[in-house]
Each structure stands twice: as C-alpha cells, then as structure tokens.
C-alpha cells in the first residue's frame, strides 16, 4: 500500500461478525470527526427482500451510518460481478468525495476482489454461454465441475462442484480465451486504491457451532415466510440457488421437511465458509483479528491498523 489508506476492507468467512465490526469502526470514526460510510460486498445482500437468509443489517440497526449497495436488485434479476465492480467503485468515489472513509464489508470473495484489486474481466460469448447453460440444465453442475477440474484444477477447487453459474462462466472464459480461468483473477499485489484490509478469523471448532446456530435462528426468524412472500414476483437463478433460499423453496414445495432443509443449509454454509477462508487467506498484508475477541478489542485492533497504516505512509 502506498499512501494512507483510502479504503478499508473487512473480510472473512460468514458468521464472524464483519457487519458488527464495520458498524463499530464507522461509529468510532464518526466520534473522532471522521465520517464513514459502508459499502456492501455480499452478493446476496444486493437483493431486495432477501434479508433474513443473508443476515442483512436492518435499517433500524445501522446507527445512522449510510450504507451503499444494499437492496439494489430484484430477486428475479441476475447479479453480475462486472456491474457490481462499476457500481461499487462509483459509490466508493462518492464517499471519498464527501470526505468520508469508505468501509467495504462482505464475504463474497470475487466481489471484494473485483473492487479492491486491479481486476479486469474477460469477455463473453452469448453462444458459448447458452450452450454451457443448456449443458448445466441437462447434466448438472457435477458434470461441468469434472470438466473444469480437467482443464483448470485450481479454478475447480475454488468454485466447488455446486456453483453452476460460476462453473459456466469459468468454462466460457477458458473456451473463448484459451487461458485458464484463474488468469482472470485479480493481480492481488496491486490494489485499486491504497487499502487497509481487516480480516476476521475463527477456528473451525468455534465457527461451526456458530454457523449451525445461525441457520437455526434464520428458520425461527421466518426465512420460509420470507421466501414465500418473494416467490410470486419471481426469483432468478442466482436468488433461487442461494444457500438457505433453495432449501426454503424445497420445503415450501414439500420436497423436503423443515429439519432436512435446516441441515442441508447448515452443511452448505459450513462448506461455503471453508471456501471463504481459502479465498481470503491469499490476501496479502491483511491485519487479522480474532472474531471471538470482545467487541472493544476488535475495534481497538481495527483502529490501530488504520492509525498504523496512515502513520507509516506519512
């Protein structure tokens, strides 16, 4: 990082308290007469009405801190990392223009990377994309994952065997460019802006029960009712396949019972958290914070990181 940080990024696996830390940091900066605003980097929190299953911070709990990039898509629309990158960088520039500190927070690794790092997107080919999507519908994500593993093992391992949309994209890029999909990932040594990255981490032994309990709370809070209310207007492929939402839909259809829906969501959430850990572990110069530390200690570490980074750049 050259120069004082112009962006703060808070990353880590789901359920580790990223949103709480972002709010605490923004509040502390405001008290020090340094206004701050928060930008969302969770792909599913882009969707209006998808609140319980994404653990979106309710407006009443945002402490008067301005939030960007929440509720900007209808569930029937498809999210795009390329469009998100443009919107997120515009929001960050707007925050900086107002003299505030932008805090980007979220666990969608590709979305975070697209903003933080020097990231360009490979092109697309509608014909190739359509053929691969038809193959996905016909043969399933497992078949595409096997193909990807043969030509780009690293991309296959990072995406996993269940994310059909990203598997299609990876195979499309490889086919039209002749390069591995990984070559389109960000050059993580170069950041878009001088950035302080704060990472929350937690041992698997501590995180797993926390995630399982979180899923239980989502069902108790009314996730199935939330999905039922969203359904009449339509859910696109991305929203309908989101962890928790796909299981709630299956429960509404009578395909599985409530207990099976909860247990499937717990298993998928644990798997997703493992992928997040692997993704964010690659981020250089991250200042790691113990997610189990008291909130005051987590905030102190974040403020110290910001102060140290600013001071070292002077």
Beta strands, then each sheet from edge to edge (+ up, - down):
strand 1: 7-12
strand 2: 36-40
strand 3: 67-68
strand 4: 101-105
strand 5: 117-118
strand 6: 187-191
strand 7: 195-201
strand 8: 287-290
sheet 1: 3+ 2+ 4+ 1+ 7+ 8+
sheet 2: 5+ 6-
end
